[in-house]
Amino acid sequence: MKTITKLTCVVLLVLFGTAVINLRADQKVTPNLFLGVLSTATSAELPAKAAELVSKADSKIRQQTTIDVVKAAVGLNPAAAPVIVGTIAQSTPEMAAMAAGTAAGLVPDQVEAIARAAAAAAPKQAGKIVEAICKVVPSAYKEVALAVAEVVPGAGKEILAGIAVAIPSLKGTINQILIAYKGSSTPSVSAALDQVALSEKSDSAKTDVAASGGMTRLNLTPVVNPPYVPPSGSPQNINPGSGGIVPAGGRNYASP
């Protein structure tokens, strides 16, 4: 009886272990369900098909659907990333930033085109588009901001605010710039970014001074001059009445 019980326990442990291994394998492998659907579309049909999947998704899972659809579509045709994002943004404007940020992470070399396409299709989402892209590719914040500003020139405040949220280190400087614009005036994104650049240089200079203890470093490298070469010729005596002409080699004063 005891032998049967032990065998039963062993079998159960083996089955349980197998189930755990299968579960872990399933957790690691997360296939994109939209890849199969989009792979049947031609290159020309791909953007519209991607936009259709996003627009028909339930509102509760629309964000995740947008991420998965963009990953699948851009994976199939990376060069079409701006068109895919623009088409999704046009059909579902509230997903413009999510689509743009996801695509920017996949093809960072196309961030400007992606930002421009998304902003053109959903201009009211300009600030969020800049924020989403700059969070993924912060080094390209200037290019992204200027690209969106060209498409939506009246969204200066939203664009700068998007940068401030995405890159906290620039928040203080940008907030000061925004405070300077009162009422309905729209700040120039280009001018504001120039001020941000100057502030960054100033902060960098202060950091360098602080790192050196507030002291200006002097160049203490020794200067090596060529060796002294004595004049050629032998010394000569000079007659005081000879007009004061000193011969080569200098004077040879007689002892008193």
Secondary structure, 3 states (H helix, E strand, C coil): CHHHHHHHHHHHHHHHHHHHHHHHHHHHCCCCHHHHHHCCCCCCCHHHHHHHHHHHCCHHHHHHHHHHHHHHHHHHCHHHHHHHHHHHHHHCHHHHHHHHHHHHHHCHHHHHHHHHHHHHHCHHHHHHHHHHHHHHCHHHHHHHHHHHHHHCCCCHHHHHHHHHHHCHHHHHHHHHHHHHCCCCCCCCHHHHHHHHHHHHHHHHHHHHHHHCCCCCCCCCCCCCCCCCCCCCCCCECCCCCCCCCCCCCCECCCCC
